[in-house]
């Protein structure tokens, strides 16, 4: 029997964040959700790249769904590495990823990070995914109770993500047996950090309307303060033969002469839209922004390369042939006329541009002085005022406060994060990050080797005989607004352990 999904998805930026770093896609045969991290440095780019990279898997009758899913996740990770090479300002970006792919009468499951997958089957509502976090590792090793993990200062430190920090991420892969009628919820931690598990289960059971479930869960998160982006995707497993045939989409219309000029990257976004519109789906968050508006050109440019080269060439040719001709629905014709000579126009435009650059430069510098981040100064953890950039010989930041926390005591991942700097919302947030690092330094010296790092989890199985998950990665970067920039402690330092543990 061929299974399929009925689906719904919804996202909201929340009450605190300025942009949405989450992305989600739901369709007949695929559901995937990503929670991007990296703050201003590309969390939205990371999640959109991963989700759009997996979207072409939304099809039936695949030769090897398990292998295809693993390959596309690896390709998405490599693509993020390539994006960082061409856009160095995105260094450090990453994303969680949780995916369900229909494989005949089974589901191929993939997961990395701290987004979650819950399944409602009959009377049982359970979490299927495992959080790849620092505190979850402590819970698994029996050094922390689940109740303590909910309030632990390092609860948002993620040990594994997709992104430019690891060429071979360790993804949990599994082949799952499925029952007709079972319901799945994929969600970012923006939901689970605010709404209790009991309340989530109550809502998931409350109605047959998947759209209503998404609406209620997002609304309750907003009522609870929503300090992070919140994204939910809900799917029901049904018999594919009971669903109506997929509609045949009409060709996408080109922009008319009365609309805004076409963005240089718009053809890439148009190729993505044309590909997605071939099948029923729901796309939300940063991935939707990338395809609908072209506001993330680095995503659309790279993702469109994964589509058919012939199709891309054909779309570009159609655009060239259509420009300058009348459209079928009677919209006006775009015509070319010789430009009138205006000798005063160029100097005037240049003068306005110089003035705008001066104003923008002044305002930009003033804005940088309202920013804070945590970094390294003379071997110590320090709070900086400004942004970690230079304009020629001019530094846009200075040391605001220097702590007594030795960088050398911190785990390797935390040291790497400090080298890249850790963004903070304000001075108070920066100080809380320093305190978290201080706690991590104490834990590093109090619990040598095996205590902090523990044994690395065994690679997850892909569900196919003879296959295993990809090699274990080093811990990846945490979210920019997390309490700590590192994940698990690394090798012990030479710092006096008794002083740190008792300090």
C-alpha positions as CSV (number, residue, x, y, z in Angstrom):
1,X,0.0,0.0,0.0
2,X,1.3,3.5,-0.9
3,X,1.0,5.9,2.0
4,X,0.8,9.7,1.9
5,X,0.4,12.7,4.1
6,X,-2.4,15.2,4.6
7,X,-0.6,18.2,6.0
8,X,-0.5,21.7,7.5
9,X,2.2,24.1,8.7
10,X,2.5,27.5,10.4
11,X,5.3,29.8,11.7
12,X,5.6,33.0,13.5
13,X,8.6,35.3,14.2
14,X,7.5,35.5,17.9
15,X,7.4,38.4,20.3
16,X,11.2,39.1,20.6
17,X,13.1,38.1,17.4
18,X,13.3,40.5,14.4
19,X,13.5,37.9,11.7
20,X,12.4,34.3,11.3
21,X,15.2,31.7,11.1
22,X,12.8,28.8,11.0
23,X,11.7,27.0,7.8
24,X,9.3,24.1,7.1
25,X,7.9,22.2,4.2
26,X,4.9,19.8,4.2
27,X,3.6,17.8,1.2
28,X,2.1,14.5,0.1
29,X,5.2,12.5,0.8
30,X,7.6,14.7,2.7
31,X,7.6,16.8,5.9
32,X,10.7,18.7,7.0
33,X,11.5,21.4,9.5
34,X,14.6,23.4,10.2
35,X,15.5,25.9,13.0
36,X,18.3,28.1,11.8
37,X,21.0,29.5,14.1
38,X,23.8,32.0,13.7
39,X,21.9,35.2,14.6
40,X,22.3,37.9,12.0
41,X,24.9,35.7,10.3
42,X,22.6,33.5,8.4
43,X,20.3,31.3,10.5
44,X,17.5,32.0,8.0
45,X,19.8,31.1,5.1
46,X,20.8,27.8,6.7
47,X,17.3,26.6,7.4
48,X,16.0,27.7,4.0
49,X,18.9,26.0,2.2
50,X,18.3,22.7,4.0
51,X,14.5,22.7,3.6
52,X,14.5,23.7,0.0
53,X,17.3,21.2,-0.7
54,X,15.1,18.3,0.6
55,X,11.8,19.6,-1.1
56,X,12.4,17.7,-4.4
57,X,12.1,14.4,-2.4
58,X,8.4,15.0,-2.1
59,X,7.4,12.3,-4.7
60,X,6.2,8.7,-4.6
61,X,7.8,5.5,-5.9
62,X,11.4,6.3,-5.1
63,X,14.0,3.7,-5.8
64,X,15.8,4.0,-2.5
65,X,14.1,6.6,-0.2
66,X,16.4,6.0,2.7
67,X,19.5,6.6,0.6
68,X,18.0,9.5,-1.2
69,X,17.1,11.2,2.2
70,X,20.6,10.7,3.6
71,X,22.2,11.9,0.3
72,X,20.1,15.1,0.2
73,X,20.9,16.0,3.8
74,X,24.6,15.6,3.1
75,X,24.2,17.7,-0.1
76,X,22.4,20.4,1.9
77,X,25.3,20.4,4.3
78,X,27.9,20.7,1.6
79,X,25.8,23.4,-0.1
80,X,25.9,25.5,3.1
81,X,29.7,25.1,3.1
82,X,29.8,26.4,-0.4
83,X,27.6,29.3,0.4
84,X,29.9,30.3,3.3
85,X,32.9,30.2,0.9
86,X,31.2,32.7,-1.4
87,X,29.6,34.7,1.5
88,X,32.1,34.7,4.4
89,X,29.8,36.9,6.5
90,X,27.6,33.8,6.9
91,X,30.3,31.8,8.6
92,X,29.0,30.0,11.7
93,X,25.5,29.5,10.4
94,X,23.8,26.2,11.0
95,X,20.3,24.6,11.3
96,X,18.5,21.8,13.0
97,X,16.7,19.4,10.7
98,X,13.9,16.9,11.3
99,X,12.3,15.1,8.3
100,X,9.8,12.4,7.5
101,X,9.8,10.8,4.0
102,X,7.1,8.3,2.9
103,X,8.7,5.1,1.6
104,X,5.8,3.0,0.3
105,X,4.2,1.7,3.5
106,X,7.0,2.9,5.8
107,X,8.5,6.3,6.8
108,X,12.2,7.2,6.6
109,X,13.1,9.4,9.5
110,X,16.0,11.8,9.8
111,X,16.9,14.1,12.7
112,X,19.8,16.4,13.9
113,X,19.6,19.2,16.5
114,X,17.0,20.1,19.1
115,X,13.8,20.5,17.0
116,X,11.4,17.7,17.8
117,X,9.2,15.0,16.2
118,X,6.2,13.7,18.2
119,X,3.9,10.8,17.1
120,X,0.3,10.2,18.1
121,X,-0.6,6.6,17.5
122,X,-3.8,5.4,19.1
123,X,-3.6,6.4,22.8
124,X,0.2,6.9,22.8
125,X,1.7,10.3,22.3
126,X,5.5,10.1,22.3
127,X,8.6,12.0,21.3
128,X,10.4,10.1,18.6
129,X,13.4,12.4,18.1
130,X,16.3,12.7,20.5
131,X,17.6,16.2,21.5
132,X,21.2,16.6,20.5
133,X,22.0,19.0,23.3
134,X,24.6,19.2,26.1
135,X,22.0,18.7,28.9
136,X,20.4,15.7,27.1
137,X,23.8,14.1,27.1
138,X,24.0,14.7,30.8
139,X,20.6,13.2,31.3
140,X,21.5,10.1,29.2
141,X,24.6,9.6,31.3
142,X,22.6,9.8,34.5
143,X,24.3,13.0,35.7
144,X,21.2,15.2,35.4
145,X,17.5,14.6,36.0
146,X,15.0,15.4,33.2
147,X,13.3,17.9,35.5
148,X,16.7,19.7,36.1
149,X,17.4,19.8,32.3
150,X,14.4,22.1,31.8
151,X,16.0,24.9,33.8
152,X,19.7,24.2,33.2
153,X,21.6,27.3,32.0
154,X,23.1,25.3,29.1
155,X,19.8,23.7,28.0
156,X,20.0,25.4,24.5
157,X,23.6,24.4,23.8
158,X,23.4,22.1,20.7
159,X,25.9,19.4,20.1
160,X,25.0,18.5,16.5
161,X,23.6,20.6,13.6
162,X,23.9,21.0,9.9
163,X,26.1,23.8,8.8
164,X,29.5,25.0,7.7
165,X,31.2,23.9,10.9
166,X,31.3,20.2,10.0
167,X,31.7,18.5,6.7
168,X,30.2,15.2,7.8
169,X,27.4,15.7,10.3
170,X,26.1,12.8,12.4
171,X,22.4,12.5,11.6
172,X,20.0,10.1,13.3
173,X,18.4,8.0,10.5
174,X,15.8,5.3,10.9
175,X,13.2,3.3,9.0
176,X,9.9,3.3,10.9
177,X,6.8,1.1,10.6
178,X,3.6,3.2,10.1
179,X,-0.1,2.8,10.9
180,X,-2.9,4.5,9.0
181,X,-4.3,7.4,10.9
182,X,-1.2,8.1,13.0
183,X,-0.4,11.8,13.4
184,X,3.0,13.5,13.5
185,X,4.0,16.9,14.9
186,X,7.3,18.5,13.9
187,X,8.2,21.6,15.8
188,X,11.0,24.0,16.7
189,X,12.1,24.6,20.3
190,X,10.2,27.9,20.1
191,X,7.1,25.8,20.9
192,X,8.4,23.3,23.4
193,X,10.2,26.0,25.4
194,X,6.9,27.8,26.1
195,X,4.1,25.3,25.9
196,X,4.1,22.2,28.1
197,X,4.1,18.7,26.7
198,X,0.7,17.9,28.3
199,X,-0.8,21.0,26.6
200,X,0.8,20.1,23.2
201,X,-0.7,16.6,23.4
202,X,-4.1,18.0,24.3
203,X,-4.1,20.2,21.3
204,X,-2.8,17.5,18.9
205,X,-5.7,15.3,20.0
206,X,-8.3,18.0,20.1
207,X,-9.5,18.2,16.4
208,X,-9.2,16.5,13.0
209,X,-8.3,19.9,11.4
210,X,-4.5,20.0,11.0
211,X,-4.7,23.7,10.2
212,X,-6.6,24.4,13.4
213,X,-4.0,22.5,15.4
214,X,-1.2,24.6,13.9
215,X,-3.1,27.8,14.6
216,X,-3.8,26.9,18.3
217,X,-0.2,25.8,19.0
218,X,1.3,29.0,17.6
219,X,-1.3,31.2,19.3
220,X,-0.6,29.6,22.7
221,X,3.1,30.1,22.2
222,X,2.5,33.8,21.5
223,X,0.4,34.1,24.6
224,X,3.3,32.6,26.6
225,X,5.7,35.3,25.4
226,X,7.2,33.6,22.4
227,X,10.9,34.6,23.0
228,X,11.9,32.6,19.9
229,X,10.6,31.9,16.5
230,X,7.9,29.2,16.6
231,X,7.2,26.7,13.8
232,X,4.9,23.7,13.7
233,X,4.1,21.1,11.0
234,X,1.4,18.5,11.4
235,X,0.8,15.5,9.1
236,X,-1.6,12.6,9.1
237,X,-0.7,9.3,7.5
238,X,-3.4,8.2,5.0
239,X,-3.8,5.8,2.1
240,X,-2.6,7.6,-1.0
241,X,-5.4,6.2,-3.1
242,X,-8.0,8.1,-1.1
243,X,-6.5,11.4,-2.0
244,X,-7.5,13.4,-5.1
245,X,-5.1,13.6,-8.0
246,X,-2.5,16.2,-7.8
247,X,-3.6,19.4,-9.6
248,X,-1.7,20.5,-12.7
249,X,-0.4,24.0,-12.0
250,X,-0.7,26.8,-14.5
251,X,2.5,28.3,-15.9
252,X,3.8,31.1,-13.6
253,X,3.2,34.5,-15.0
254,X,6.0,36.9,-15.5
255,X,6.0,40.3,-14.0
256,X,4.1,43.0,-15.8
257,X,5.4,46.4,-16.7
258,X,3.4,48.0,-13.9
259,X,5.2,46.0,-11.2
260,X,8.5,46.7,-9.5
261,X,11.7,45.9,-11.5
262,X,12.8,42.3,-11.5
263,X,15.5,41.6,-8.9
264,X,18.6,40.2,-10.6
265,X,18.1,36.9,-8.6
266,X,14.4,36.7,-9.4
267,X,14.9,34.0,-12.2
268,X,16.4,31.7,-9.5
269,X,13.4,32.3,-7.3
270,X,11.1,31.7,-10.2
271,X,12.7,28.4,-11.0
272,X,12.2,27.3,-7.4
273,X,8.6,28.4,-7.4
274,X,7.9,26.6,-10.6
275,X,9.4,23.4,-9.3
276,X,7.5,23.6,-6.0
277,X,4.2,24.4,-7.7
278,X,4.1,21.1,-9.5
279,X,2.8,19.4,-6.3
280,X,0.5,20.3,-3.4
281,X,2.6,21.6,-0.5
282,X,2.8,24.1,2.3
283,X,6.1,26.1,2.7
284,X,6.6,28.5,5.6
285,X,9.3,30.6,7.2
286,X,12.6,31.7,5.7
287,X,12.3,29.1,2.9
288,X,9.0,30.7,1.8
289,X,10.6,34.2,1.9
290,X,13.4,33.0,-0.3
291,X,11.1,31.6,-3.0
292,X,8.3,34.2,-2.9
293,X,10.2,37.4,-2.7
294,X,13.8,36.6,-3.7
295,X,15.0,38.4,-0.5
296,X,17.5,35.6,0.2
297,X,19.2,35.5,-3.2
298,X,22.1,33.4,-1.9
299,X,19.6,30.7,-1.2
300,X,17.7,30.9,-4.4
301,X,20.8,31.1,-6.5
302,X,22.4,28.0,-5.0
303,X,19.2,26.0,-4.6
304,X,18.1,26.6,-8.2
305,X,21.3,25.0,-9.4
306,X,20.0,21.7,-8.0
307,X,17.1,21.8,-10.4
308,X,17.2,20.8,-14.0
309,X,19.7,22.9,-16.0
310,X,17.6,22.5,-19.1
311,X,14.5,23.8,-17.3
312,X,16.4,26.8,-16.0
313,X,17.6,27.6,-19.4
314,X,14.1,27.3,-20.8
315,X,12.7,29.5,-18.2
316,X,15.3,32.2,-18.9
317,X,14.6,32.0,-22.6
318,X,10.8,32.3,-22.0
319,X,11.5,35.4,-19.9
320,X,13.6,37.0,-22.6
321,X,11.0,36.3,-25.3
322,X,8.1,37.6,-23.2
323,X,9.7,40.9,-22.3
324,X,8.6,43.6,-24.7
325,X,5.5,41.7,-25.9
326,X,1.9,41.9,-24.8
327,X,0.6,39.4,-22.2
328,X,-2.4,37.1,-22.8
329,X,-4.5,38.8,-20.1
330,X,-4.3,42.2,-21.7
331,X,-1.6,43.8,-19.5
332,X,0.3,46.6,-21.1
333,X,3.2,46.1,-23.5
334,X,6.8,46.9,-22.4
335,X,8.4,49.0,-25.0
336,X,11.9,50.5,-25.4
337,X,12.4,54.2,-26.2
338,X,15.6,56.2,-26.7
339,X,16.6,57.9,-23.5
340,X,16.6,61.7,-23.6
341,X,19.8,63.4,-22.9
342,X,19.9,65.1,-19.5
343,X,23.4,66.5,-18.8
344,X,22.5,67.5,-15.3
345,X,21.1,64.1,-14.3
346,X,24.4,62.2,-13.6
347,X,26.0,64.9,-11.3
348,X,22.7,65.2,-9.4
349,X,22.4,61.4,-8.9
350,X,26.1,61.2,-7.8
351,X,25.6,64.0,-5.3
352,X,22.5,62.4,-3.8
353,X,24.4,59.0,-3.6
354,X,27.3,60.7,-1.8
355,X,24.9,62.3,0.7
356,X,23.0,59.1,1.3
357,X,26.3,57.2,1.9
358,X,27.4,59.8,4.4
359,X,24.1,59.6,6.3
360,X,24.0,55.8,6.1
361,X,27.6,55.6,7.3
362,X,26.9,57.9,10.3
363,X,23.7,56.1,11.3
364,X,25.4,52.8,10.7
365,X,28.3,53.6,13.1
366,X,25.9,54.9,15.7
367,X,23.9,51.6,15.4
368,X,27.1,49.5,15.9
369,X,27.7,51.2,19.2
370,X,24.4,49.8,20.5
371,X,25.5,46.3,19.8
372,X,27.4,43.9,22.1
373,X,29.2,40.6,21.7
374,X,31.5,38.3,23.7
375,X,34.9,37.4,22.4
376,X,38.6,37.0,23.5
377,X,40.9,39.6,24.7
378,X,44.5,38.8,25.9
379,X,43.5,35.2,26.7
380,X,40.4,36.2,28.7
381,X,36.7,36.2,27.9
382,X,35.6,39.8,27.3
383,X,32.5,41.8,26.5
384,X,32.8,44.1,23.5
385,X,30.7,47.1,22.7
386,X,30.2,47.4,18.9
387,X,30.4,44.9,16.1
388,X,33.4,42.6,15.3
389,X,34.2,44.4,12.0
390,X,36.7,47.0,10.8
391,X,36.5,49.8,8.3
392,X,40.1,49.9,7.1
393,X,42.1,51.0,10.1
394,X,39.0,51.8,12.1
395,X,37.7,49.2,14.6
396,X,34.0,49.2,15.1
397,X,34.2,47.8,18.6
398,X,36.1,48.1,21.9
399,X,36.4,46.1,25.1
400,X,33.6,47.0,27.5
401,X,34.4,44.5,30.3
402,X,37.1,41.9,30.7
403,X,36.4,38.9,32.9
404,X,38.8,36.6,34.7
405,X,37.7,33.5,32.7
406,X,40.6,32.0,30.9
407,X,39.8,31.1,27.3
408,X,42.3,28.2,27.5
409,X,40.1,26.5,30.2
410,X,37.0,26.3,28.0
411,X,36.1,23.4,25.7
412,X,37.3,23.4,22.1
413,X,33.9,24.3,20.7
414,X,33.5,27.2,23.1
415,X,36.9,28.5,22.1
416,X,36.0,28.3,18.4
417,X,32.8,30.2,19.1
418,X,34.7,32.9,20.9
419,X,37.1,33.3,18.0
420,X,34.0,33.9,15.8
421,X,32.5,36.0,18.6
422,X,29.1,35.4,20.2
423,X,26.4,38.1,19.5
424,X,24.3,39.4,22.4
425,X,21.1,41.3,22.5
426,X,22.4,43.9,25.0
427,X,25.0,44.3,27.8
428,X,23.0,42.3,30.3
429,X,22.7,39.4,27.8
430,X,26.4,39.6,27.1
431,X,27.2,39.4,30.8
432,X,24.9,36.4,31.2
433,X,26.9,34.7,28.4
434,X,30.1,35.3,30.3
435,X,28.6,33.8,33.4
436,X,27.6,30.7,31.4
437,X,31.1,30.4,30.1
438,X,32.4,30.8,33.7
439,X,30.1,27.9,34.7
440,X,31.4,25.8,31.7
441,X,35.0,26.5,32.8
442,X,34.2,25.3,36.2
443,X,32.5,22.2,34.9
444,X,35.5,21.6,32.6
445,X,38.0,21.6,35.5
446,X,35.7,19.8,38.0
447,X,34.8,16.9,35.7
448,X,37.8,15.8,33.6
449,X,37.7,13.8,30.4
450,X,34.9,11.2,30.7
451,X,32.5,13.3,32.8
452,X,32.0,16.2,30.4
453,X,32.4,14.6,27.1
454,X,31.2,11.1,27.8
455,X,31.1,8.4,25.2
456,X,30.0,9.5,21.8
457,X,26.6,8.1,20.9
458,X,26.7,5.1,18.6
459,X,25.9,6.0,15.0
460,X,22.2,5.7,14.2
461,X,21.1,3.1,11.7
462,X,19.7,4.1,8.4
463,X,17.2,1.2,8.4
464,X,18.9,-0.7,5.6
465,X,21.1,-3.7,6.2
466,X,24.8,-2.9,6.1
467,X,24.2,0.9,6.2
468,X,25.2,3.2,9.1
469,X,25.0,6.9,9.8
470,X,27.8,9.2,8.7
471,X,30.9,9.6,10.8
472,X,30.6,11.4,14.1
473,X,31.2,15.1,13.8
474,X,32.7,17.5,16.2
475,X,30.1,19.6,18.1
476,X,28.6,22.4,16.0
477,X,27.9,26.0,16.9
478,X,25.0,26.9,19.2
479,X,22.3,29.5,18.6
480,X,23.4,33.0,18.9
481,X,20.8,33.8,21.6
482,X,21.5,30.7,23.6
483,X,22.9,30.9,27.1
484,X,26.2,29.4,26.0
485,X,28.2,29.4,22.8
486,X,29.7,25.9,23.2
487,X,28.4,22.4,23.6
488,X,30.2,19.8,25.6
489,X,33.4,20.5,27.5
490,X,36.7,19.5,26.0
491,X,40.1,18.5,27.4
492,X,41.1,19.6,30.9
493,X,43.2,22.7,31.2
494,X,46.1,23.3,33.5
495,X,44.2,25.8,35.6
496,X,44.0,25.1,39.3
497,X,41.0,22.8,39.5
498,X,40.3,23.6,43.1
499,X,40.3,27.3,42.5
500,X,37.8,27.0,39.6
501,X,35.5,24.5,41.3
502,X,35.3,26.5,44.4
503,X,35.3,30.0,42.8
